[in-house]
Amino acid sequence: MSYDILVFEPDFISDADFPAWWEGDEPLETGFEPEVMTPSLRSLYRELRRYFPALNGPDAVDDATCEARPGIDEYIVDYGFAPQYMYISVSWPRAGDFVSRLLLTAPRHGIAIARVSDDGEILIKGIGLFRGYRNNPQATAEALDGGWLRSGDLGSLDSEGFLRITGRKKELIVTAGGKNVAPAILEDRLRGHPLVSQVLVVGDGRPCIGALITLDAEILPMWLSGHGLEDMAPIEAAQDPRVRAALEKAVARANEAVSRAESIRTFTVLPGDFTVDNGLLTPSLKVRRAQAQERFAKEIDALYTRTLR
């Protein structure tokens, strides 16, 4: 079984060309001479074949190399070339390795799938994306950045070419010191603690990052019993120093994922939970940030009147 990939020059391939090939309406005509491709495709190919040798064409791996390097057959790739695109068929066991290498190397040759802007937003480019809003240049300018679609997601590309999504740009918190903080990474790590139900990270315009935490009413009795503590309701547990000590450790672990300037320095435990019924969760169980911040404005203000850690 193989994994098929088509790498193309977006400036030369129309929106209709790719679906036509994908559906099999038009045959894909390629040869084995890489020199027919554009300079950017040729340079990308030259780098790729350093890691994934060619099966055919002038750069095909020879028998002696295959004998000298056991296991290389899994890495041999069937390349096909055309002026504006390169067809690639890679063995299924190595498909993940190849895609990771492709994501890492393609941007260096002017053929990018995704990139991250200076402010951390993920930008996307490809034939499946729209070219703009009809008769609305202002909306188009807001959505596109030089032909790249602003996804609204924040993230990073690591050294292996893997794209990591860390949050939503519209949820970005800017502290009084000008530090940009994506709350999702802290919230997700904190929600991994058995005591925690929901988390709202705050700090926009504030001296540091804080958090509102709610307790999981179903897990709380089991956690208390497992730690040799008496049973208590969430409203009581929210004030219990032993529960708070456990949450402080959870906050410390969450903070390990970020810099000190992005870390949670103060938090409070709310007596009740966020739910769909009380309007603080969406039907898909996401926190309604604006509503929660408005409802607990006093609690948020109180976070910054205490001594910060």
Buried (B, 14 or more C-beta within 10 A) or exposed (E): EEBEBBBBBBEEBEEEBBEEBEEEEEEBEBEBEBEBBBEBBBBBBEBBBEEBBBBBBEBBBEEEEBEEEEEBEEBBBBBBBBEBBBBBBBBEEBBEBBBBBBBBBBBEBBBBBBBBBEEBBBBBBBEEBEEEBEEEEEEBEEBBEEEBBBBEBBBEBEEEBEBEBBBBBEBBBEBEEEBBBBBBBBBBBBBEBEBBBBBBBBBBEBEBBBBBBBBBBEBBBEBBEEEEBEEBEBEEBBEBEEBBEBBBEBBEEBBEEBEEBBBBBBBBBBEBBBEEEEEBBEEEEEBBBEBBBEBBEEBBEEBBEEEEE
